[in-house]
Amino acid sequence: MGELGKSKANDDAQKELAAVTSSEGPLALVGAGLSVSAGMPTWPKLMAEMHAHLPPPPTVSLEHGKALEDETDFLWRAQEYRDLIGEESFWDFLKKRFDINPTLKDSDPVVKLVKLPFRHFMTTNYDDVLLAAHKLAGRPEPRVLNWSEPDDVRTFIASLRNSNSARSLLYLHGRYREPKSIVLTDNDYTERYVRTGGAMRRLFAIFTIERVLFIGFSLNDPDLMALLRDVNATVQSKDPRHFAIMGLERPIRESVERNRLRTRYGVQPVFYDNSEGDHGGLIDILHNLTEGCSERWKQAKEEISRPENMETATEFFPDDPEKGKWGRSAQANGREVGATVRELDPAWFEATITVRSTDPQHPLEGTVKFFLHPTLIPPARKVEAVNGEAILKVESYGAYTVGIAADGGQTKLELDLSTLEDAPRVFRLN
C-alpha cells in the first residue's frame, strides 16, 4: 500500500473528520492507548502486573500460572487473577496502580485532543489522564460522571440534547477512586452489560444518535464490535457514522481494512504510521485535525455572515423536527392520541402511544402511521388498528413530538411527549 496511512482515501477521511468535528461537535471515546504516554499501563502490561501479585506455589501452581500468562482473553484472565489474589488485595492493587499523577507534556496526543471541539468525552480508562490533560491545555475541567451511577447517567443523557451543556467526562468502566465501579473482569462485564440490558441499550442509543470518534482503541474487542455492527445494521446508512484514528504497525491492504470497517461497522478509519511504536503519526493527525477544524470554522462564520443568509428563517425545531408539522393538536376528526411513559432503567424510558376514536359511531380502522424523532430507528412506523386502537411502544432516553397519520392520511394528529404531566420529569426535560 506504499507508506503506512498515506493514501488519498486516508486524506479524504481526515478532511471529513475535521468537517464533522468542527460543525457537529461529536463525542470522543478514549481508550487505553491515549494514557500510555502518561505512565498508565496497556492491557497486556496490566495483566503482567497482576500476574506478579499471584500467591506463590503451592497456592498457585507453576503450571496454572504459565497457563494464565499465555491467556489472551483478558476479561477471563483478569477474573482469574481477582479470584486468586483475593477481593480486597485485588481492589487495593488497582487503586494504587492508577492513583498516580499523570506525567504529561503539552505535545502529548491527549493534550492536543482535549483542545479540539468535542462536546463530551467518554472513556473506558480508570485514570485521571483526561482531567490532567484539560488542566495542562488550559481548558475548563469537565464534569466527571460515572456510568455506574444512575443520576450521572441521567445527567449525561440530558447533556446530549442540550447544545449549551458544559463538557462532561463519562467513565464508562468506572474510576480508580471508586474501585467497586470498575469493569475489568469477566464477572464485572457480565454484571454491567449482560445480566441487565439497560447499559447496553443506552450505549446502543448513544451510538445510534451521536457521532463518535474512537481513539486509543485497536477496535478488536468483540463485544464493542458486535454493538457497532448492530448499530450499523439498524441505521442502514450508506455512509459511516463514526470515526476511528488508528495506528498501523505493519503494512496492510489499507483499502480492504477501510472497506471492512466502513461497511460492517459504520466506522470511517483515519490511519497513521506507527511502525516505530512512538505514535508520532498520531500527533500529525491531531495537528492536521486542529488546522482543519480552524479552517472549517472560519468558512462557516463567513458563510453565516453573508447578507443573503441573514434572512429570518421560517419556524423550525431542529431538535424536534416533527413539531408543528401535524396540526399541533392531539385531537381531530373524531380521533385522539395519548401516551403514557415509564422508566425502564436510569435515563431509559418506554412510551406507549395510543391512537383511538372519540366517536363510537366512527371506530378507528386500518393502518395508522407514527412519525417519530429521526434518531429513533426506524423513525416512521405502521400499526394496524385492533379493537379500535393503534398502540405503539417506543424506547428512548427523552421526549420528542410524534406525528400521526390515520384514516388514509385524512386525519393528522400531533403530541409533544414533553407535555405529558404524568411522565417522569427526566424524560420530559431531555
TORROKE-410647 format. One record per residue (C-alpha): chain; residue in three letters; x, y, z. Coordinates in steps of 0.1 Angstrom, whole numbers, padded with zeros to 4 digits. Each point is the difference from the previous one (the first is absolute). Layout:
N
R   unit   code       X       Y       Z
R      A    ALA       X       Y       Z
...
end
This chain:
430
R   unit   code       X       Y       Z
R      A    MET    0000    0000    0000
R      A    GLY    0030    0022   -0001
R      A    GLU    0008    0021    0032
R      A    LEU   -0022   -0008    0029
R      A    GLY   -0031    0022    0002
R      A    LYS    0010    0019   -0032
R      A    SER   -0029   -0001   -0025
R      A    LYS   -0026    0023   -0015
R      A    ALA   -0027   -0020    0018
R      A    ASN    0017    0007    0033
R      A    ASP    0005    0037   -0008
R      A    ASP   -0037    0002   -0008
R      A    ALA   -0009   -0017    0032
R      A    GLN    0020    0025    0020
R      A    LYS   -0018    0029   -0018
R      A    GLU   -0034   -0016    0007
R      A    LEU    0009   -0004    0037
R      A    ALA    0011    0036    0002
R      A    ALA   -0033    0012   -0016
R      A    VAL   -0021   -0021    0024
R      A    THR    0020    0010    0031
R      A    SER   -0003    0037   -0008
R      A    SER   -0036    0000   -0011
R      A    GLU   -0017   -0026    0023
R      A    GLY    0022   -0002    0031
R      A    PRO   -0001   -0038    0002
R      A    LEU    0009   -0022    0030
R      A    ALA    0035   -0014    0006
R      A    LEU    0003   -0035    0015
R      A    VAL    0036   -0004    0013
R      A    GLY    0017   -0033    0006
R      A    ALA    0032   -0011    0019
R      A    GLY    0023    0009   -0029
R      A    LEU   -0004    0037    0009
R      A    SER    0011   -0005    0036
R      A    VAL    0032   -0020   -0006
R      A    SER    0022    0031   -0005
R      A    ALA   -0011    0013    0034
R      A    GLY    0013   -0031    0018
R      A    MET   -0031   -0022   -0001
R      A    PRO    0001   -0037   -0010
R      A    THR   -0012   -0016   -0032
R      A    TRP   -0023   -0030    0004
R      A    PRO    0029   -0025   -0004
R      A    LYS    0022    0019    0025
R      A    LEU   -0029    0002    0025
R      A    MET   -0004   -0038   -0003
R      A    ALA    0037   -0005    0006
R      A    GLU   -0001    0022    0031
R      A    MET   -0030   -0020    0014
R      A    HIS    0019   -0032   -0008
R      A    ALA    0029    0012    0022
R      A    HIS   -0025    0002    0030
R      A    LEU   -0010   -0037   -0003
R      A    PRO    0006   -0020    0032
R      A    PRO    0030   -0023   -0003
R      A    PRO   -0002   -0038   -0003
R      A    PRO   -0016   -0021    0012
R      A    THR   -0029    0024    0002
R      A    VAL    0003    0007   -0037
R      A    SER    0019   -0027   -0019
R      A    LEU    0027    0008   -0025
R      A    GLU   -0021   -0017   -0027
R      A    HIS   -0031    0020    0008
R      A    GLY    0021    0032    0001
R      A    LYS    0015   -0008   -0034
R      A    ALA   -0034   -0007   -0015
R      A    LEU   -0013    0034    0013
R      A    GLU    0031    0018   -0014
R      A    ASP   -0008   -0014   -0035
R      A    GLU   -0037    0008    0001
R      A    THR   -0011    0027   -0025
R      A    ASP   -0036    0003    0013
R      A    PHE    0007    0029    0024
R      A    LEU   -0034    0002    0016
R      A    TRP    0001   -0036    0010
R      A    ARG    0037    0002    0010
R      A    ALA   -0007    0031    0022
R      A    GLN   -0028   -0020    0017
R      A    GLU    0024   -0028    0008
R      A    TYR    0025    0025    0015
R      A    ARG   -0028    0015    0021
R      A    ASP   -0011   -0033    0013
R      A    LEU    0036   -0012    0008
R      A    ILE    0013    0033    0014
R      A    GLY   -0031    0005    0021
R      A    GLU   -0027    0027   -0001
R      A    GLU    0015    0025    0024
R      A    SER    0036   -0003   -0013
R      A    PHE   -0012    0002   -0036
R      A    TRP   -0018    0033    0005
R      A    ASP    0028    0014    0021
R      A    PHE    0025   -0008   -0029
R      A    LEU   -0022    0018   -0026
R      A    LYS   -0005    0031    0022
R      A    LYS    0037    0003    0006
R      A    ARG    0009   -0007   -0036
R      A    PHE   -0020    0028   -0015
R      A    ASP    0003    0025    0029
R      A    ILE    0030    0018   -0015
R      A    ASN    0005    0035   -0014
R      A    PRO   -0001   -0003   -0038
R      A    THR    0032    0012   -0016
R      A    LEU   -0010    0020   -0029
R      A    LYS    0016    0025   -0024
R      A    ASP   -0018    0026   -0022
R      A    SER    0011   -0020   -0030
R      A    ASP   -0018   -0033    0011
R      A    PRO   -0029   -0011   -0022
R      A    VAL   -0025    0000    0028
R      A    VAL    0008    0037    0007
R      A    LYS   -0006    0009   -0036
R      A    LEU   -0031   -0021   -0001
R      A    VAL   -0018    0019    0029
R      A    LYS    0006    0033   -0018
R      A    LEU   -0022   -0011   -0029
R      A    PRO   -0037    0008    0000
R      A    PHE   -0014   -0033    0011
R      A    ARG   -0032    0005    0020
R      A    HIS    0007   -0027    0026
R      A    PHE    0025   -0027    0007
R      A    MET   -0006   -0036    0010
R      A    THR    0027   -0024    0010
R      A    THR    0005   -0036    0009
R      A    ASN    0030    0010    0020
R      A    TYR    0001    0002    0038
R      A    ASP    0026    0028    0004
R      A    ASP    0001    0038    0002
R      A    VAL    0020    0005   -0032
R      A    LEU   -0028    0019   -0018
R      A    LEU   -0006    0023    0030
R      A    ALA    0038    0007    0002
R      A    ALA    0000    0007   -0038
R      A    HIS   -0028    0026    0004
R      A    LYS    0019    0017    0027
R      A    LEU    0033    0001   -0020
R      A    ALA   -0019    0012   -0031
R      A    GLY   -0016    0028    0019
R      A    ARG   -0035   -0013   -0006
R      A    PRO   -0028    0000    0026
R      A    GLU   -0001   -0032    0020
R      A    PRO   -0028   -0022   -0013
R      A    ARG   -0028   -0012    0022
R      A    VAL    0010   -0035    0011
R      A    LEU   -0027   -0027   -0003
R      A    ASN   -0001   -0037    0007
R      A    TRP   -0020   -0024   -0022
R      A    SER   -0007   -0021    0031
R      A    GLU   -0019    0028    0017
R      A    PRO   -0037    0004   -0012
R      A    ASP   -0001    0037    0007
R      A    ASP    0033    0005   -0019
R      A    VAL   -0015   -0019   -0030
R      A    ARG   -0031    0022    0001
R      A    THR    0023    0031    0000
R      A    PHE    0020   -0012   -0029
R      A    ILE   -0030   -0009   -0021
R      A    ALA   -0015    0034    0007
R      A    SER    0032    0017   -0011
R      A    LEU   -0003   -0016   -0035
R      A    ARG   -0032    0019   -0007
R      A    ASN    0014    0033    0013
R      A    SER    0024    0017   -0023
R      A    ASN    0010    0025    0027
R      A    SER    0009   -0027    0026
R      A    ALA    0035    0001    0014
R      A    ARG    0023   -0028   -0010
R      A    SER   -0002   -0032    0019
R      A    LEU    0024   -0029    0005
R      A    LEU   -0019   -0032    0003
R      A    TYR    0019   -0030    0015
R      A    LEU   -0017   -0030   -0017
R      A    HIS    0019   -0026    0019
R      A    GLY    0005    0017    0033
R      A    ARG    0027    0021    0016
R      A    TYR    0029   -0011    0022
R      A    ARG   -0012    0022    0029
R      A    GLU   -0032   -0022    0001
R      A    PRO    0015   -0035   -0005
R      A    LYS   -0034   -0018    0003
R      A    SER   -0012    0019   -0030
R      A    ILE    0028   -0014   -0022
R      A    VAL   -0008   -0023   -0029
R      A    LEU    0031   -0021   -0005
R      A    THR   -0008   -0037    0004
R      A    ASP   -0023   -0024   -0016
R      A    ASN   -0025    0001    0029
R      A    ASP    0001    0039    0000
R      A    TYR   -0009    0000   -0037
R      A    THR   -0027   -0025    0003
R      A    GLU   -0016    0019    0029
R      A    ARG    0002    0034   -0018
R      A    TYR   -0010   -0011   -0036
R      A    VAL   -0016   -0034    0000
R      A    ARG   -0021   -0007    0031
R      A    THR   -0018    0034   -0004
R      A    GLY   -0004    0013   -0036
R      A    GLY   -0003    0036    0010
R      A    ALA    0036    0010   -0004
R      A    MET    0003   -0016   -0034
R      A    ARG   -0033    0016   -0011
R      A    ARG    0012    0034    0010
R      A    LEU    0033   -0004   -0018
R      A    PHE   -0018   -0012   -0031
R      A    ALA   -0022    0031    0002
R      A    ILE    0030    0023    0003
R      A    PHE    0019   -0016   -0029
R      A    THR   -0032    0002   -0021
R      A    ILE   -0007    0036    0008
R      A    GLU    0034    0015    0004
R      A    ARG    0031    0000   -0021
R      A    VAL    0030   -0013    0018
R      A    LEU    0038    0000   -0005
R      A    PHE    0018   -0031    0014
R      A    ILE    0036    0008    0009
R      A    GLY    0024   -0021    0020
R      A    PHE   -0018   -0032   -0011
R      A    SER    0011   -0029   -0022
R      A    LEU   -0036   -0008   -0009
R      A    ASN    0004   -0037    0006
R      A    ASP   -0022   -0003    0031
R      A    PRO   -0027   -0025   -0011
R      A    ASP   -0027    0015    0022
R      A    LEU    0006    0036   -0011
R      A    MET    0001   -0011   -0037
R      A    ALA   -0032   -0020    0004
R      A    LEU   -0017    0031    0013
R      A    LEU    0013    0021   -0028
R      A    ARG   -0011   -0026   -0025
R      A    ASP   -0035    0001    0015
R      A    VAL   -0001    0038   -0002
R      A    ASN    0011    0000   -0036
R      A    ALA   -0026   -0026   -0010
R      A    THR   -0027    0020    0017
R      A    VAL    0010    0034   -0014
R      A    GLN    0004   -0014   -0035
R      A    SER    0020    0030   -0012
R      A    LYS    0021   -0002   -0031
R      A    ASP    0026    0022    0017
R      A    PRO    0018   -0008    0032
R      A    ARG   -0013    0018    0031
R      A    HIS    0031   -0003    0022
R      A    PHE    0037    0005   -0003
R      A    ALA    0031   -0017    0014
R      A    ILE    0036    0012    0001
R      A    MET    0022   -0031   -0002
R      A    GLY    0037   -0007   -0001
R      A    LEU    0015   -0025   -0025
R      A    GLU    0030   -0020    0012
R      A    ARG    0004   -0019   -0032
R      A    PRO   -0010    0003   -0037
R      A    ILE   -0036   -0011   -0007
R      A    ARG   -0024    0002   -0029
R      A    GLU   -0013    0034    0012
R      A    SER   -0029    0000   -0025
R      A    VAL   -0012   -0034    0012
R      A    GLU    0002    0009    0037
R      A    ARG   -0017    0033   -0006
R      A    ASN   -0028   -0016   -0020
R      A    ARG   -0005   -0026    0028
R      A    LEU   -0003    0026    0028
R      A    ARG   -0022    0022   -0021
R      A    THR   -0025   -0025   -0013
R      A    ARG   -0002   -0024    0029
R      A    TYR    0003    0024    0030
R      A    GLY   -0008    0034   -0014
R      A    VAL    0034    0014    0010
R      A    GLN    0022    0022   -0022
R      A    PRO    0036   -0007    0009
R      A    VAL    0028    0026    0000
R      A    PHE    0033   -0019   -0001
R      A    TYR    0035    0012    0011
R      A    ASP    0034   -0016   -0002
R      A    ASN    0009   -0015    0034
R      A    SER    0028   -0024   -0013
R      A    GLU    0024    0016    0025
R      A    GLY   -0024   -0005    0029
R      A    ASP    0002    0036    0012
R      A    HIS   -0034    0013   -0013
R      A    GLY    0017    0029   -0017
R      A    GLY   -0024   -0004   -0029
R      A    LEU   -0029    0006    0024
R      A    ILE    0015    0034    0009
R      A    ASP    0000    0009   -0037
R      A    ILE   -0037   -0012   -0004
R      A    LEU   -0011    0022    0030
R      A    HIS    0020    0030   -0013
R      A    ASN   -0017   -0004   -0034
R      A    LEU   -0033   -0004    0017
R      A    THR    0005    0032    0020
R      A    GLU    0009    0020   -0032
R      A    GLY   -0029   -0016   -0018
R      A    CYS   -0025    0010    0027
R      A    SER    0013    0035    0001
R      A    GLU   -0004    0004   -0037
R      A    ARG   -0035   -0015   -0001
R      A    TRP   -0010    0023    0029
R      A    LYS    0012    0030   -0019
R      A    GLN   -0018   -0010   -0031
R      A    ALA   -0033   -0006    0019
R      A    LYS    0003    0034    0017
R      A    GLU    0004    0017   -0034
R      A    GLU   -0029   -0019   -0015
R      A    ILE   -0024    0010    0028
R      A    SER    0010    0036   -0002
R      A    ARG   -0008    0004   -0037
R      A    PRO   -0030    0023   -0006
R      A    GLU   -0019   -0026   -0019
R      A    ASN    0001   -0023    0030
R      A    MET   -0012    0026    0025
R      A    GLU   -0038   -0003   -0007
R      A    THR   -0022   -0012    0028
R      A    ALA   -0006   -0037   -0003
R      A    THR   -0035   -0016    0001
R      A    GLU   -0009   -0017    0032
R      A    PHE    0019   -0033    0003
R      A    PHE    0010   -0021    0030
R      A    PRO    0033   -0018   -0009
R      A    ASP    0000   -0020    0033
R      A    ASP   -0037   -0010   -0005
R      A    PRO   -0007    0000   -0038
R      A    GLU   -0035   -0015    0002
R      A    LYS   -0012    0029    0022
R      A    GLY   -0025    0023   -0018
R      A    LYS   -0003   -0023   -0031
R      A    TRP   -0032   -0018    0010
R      A    GLY   -0025    0027    0010
R      A    ARG    0013    0005    0036
R      A    SER   -0031   -0018    0014
R      A    ALA   -0004   -0034    0017
R      A    GLN   -0037   -0001   -0012
R      A    ALA   -0015    0002   -0035
R      A    ASN   -0028   -0016   -0020
R      A    GLY   -0012   -0020    0029
R      A    ARG    0034   -0014    0008
R      A    GLU    0025    0006    0028
R      A    VAL    0035   -0010    0009
R      A    GLY    0013   -0004    0036
R      A    ALA    0030   -0016    0016
R      A    THR    0013   -0014    0033
R      A    VAL    0037   -0002    0009
R      A    ARG    0019   -0023    0024
R      A    GLU    0036   -0001    0009
R      A    LEU    0016   -0034   -0009
R      A    ASP    0035    0008    0012
R      A    PRO    0018    0032    0011
R      A    ALA   -0005    0026   -0028
R      A    TRP   -0017   -0026   -0022
R      A    PHE   -0038    0001   -0006
R      A    GLU   -0028   -0017   -0018
R      A    ALA   -0028    0020   -0014
R      A    THR   -0033   -0017   -0008
R      A    ILE   -0017    0021   -0027
R      A    THR   -0037   -0007   -0006
R      A    VAL   -0022    0013   -0028
R      A    ARG   -0038   -0006    0004
R      A    SER   -0034    0013   -0011
R      A    THR   -0020    0025    0021
R      A    ASP   -0031   -0007   -0021
R      A    PRO   -0016   -0034    0007
R      A    GLN   -0018    0002   -0033
R      A    HIS    0033    0004   -0019
R      A    PRO    0025   -0027    0014
R      A    LEU    0037    0002   -0010
R      A    GLU    0009   -0025   -0027
R      A    GLY    0028   -0008   -0023
R      A    THR    0037    0011    0001
R      A    VAL    0012    0028    0022
R      A    LYS    0033    0016   -0007
R      A    PHE    0022    0013    0028
R      A    PHE    0028    0025   -0008
R      A    LEU    0026    0002    0028
R      A    HIS    0033    0018    0006
R      A    PRO    0025   -0008   -0028
R      A    THR    0024   -0015    0026
R      A    LEU   -0025   -0028    0007
R      A    ILE    0006   -0027   -0025
R      A    PRO   -0022   -0004   -0020
R      A    PRO   -0015    0035    0004
R      A    ALA   -0032   -0008   -0019
R      A    ARG   -0020   -0030    0012
R      A    LYS   -0034   -0016   -0010
R      A    VAL   -0024   -0016    0024
R      A    GLU   -0033   -0017   -0009
R      A    ALA   -0030    0011    0021
R      A    VAL   -0013   -0029    0022
R      A    ASN   -0033    0004    0019
R      A    GLY   -0001    0037   -0009
R      A    GLU    0035    0008    0012
R      A    ALA    0035    0002   -0015
R      A    ILE    0027   -0004    0027
R      A    LEU    0037    0005   -0004
R      A    LYS    0027   -0005    0027
R      A    VAL    0033    0020   -0005
R      A    GLU    0031    0001    0021
R      A    SER    0021    0031    0002
R      A    TYR    0020    0021    0025
R      A    GLY   -0022    0032   -0004
R      A    ALA   -0031    0016   -0013
R      A    TYR   -0008    0010   -0036
R      A    THR   -0030    0009   -0021
R      A    VAL   -0019   -0028   -0017
R      A    GLY   -0020    0006   -0032
R      A    ILE   -0030   -0022   -0009
R      A    ALA   -0016   -0007   -0033
R      A    ALA   -0032   -0020    0001
R      A    ASP   -0031   -0007   -0022
R      A    GLY    0022   -0003   -0031
R      A    GLY    0017    0033    0008
R      A    GLN   -0032    0020    0004
R      A    THR    0005    0004    0038
R      A    LYS    0032    0016    0014
R      A    LEU    0008    0001    0037
R      A    GLU    0030    0013    0020
R      A    LEU    0012   -0007    0035
R      A    ASP    0030    0015    0017
R      A    LEU    0010   -0026    0026
R      A    SER    0018    0027    0021
R      A    THR   -0034    0014    0009
R      A    LEU   -0012   -0032    0017
R      A    GLU   -0005    0010    0036
R      A    ASP    0001   -0036    0013
R      A    ALA    0032   -0009   -0018
R      A    PRO    0033   -0001    0020
R      A    ARG    0016    0034    0003
R      A    VAL    0033   -0011   -0014
R      A    PHE   -0017   -0013   -0031
R      A    ARG   -0019    0032   -0006
R      A    LEU    0031    0022    0004
R      A    ASN    0022   -0021   -0024
end
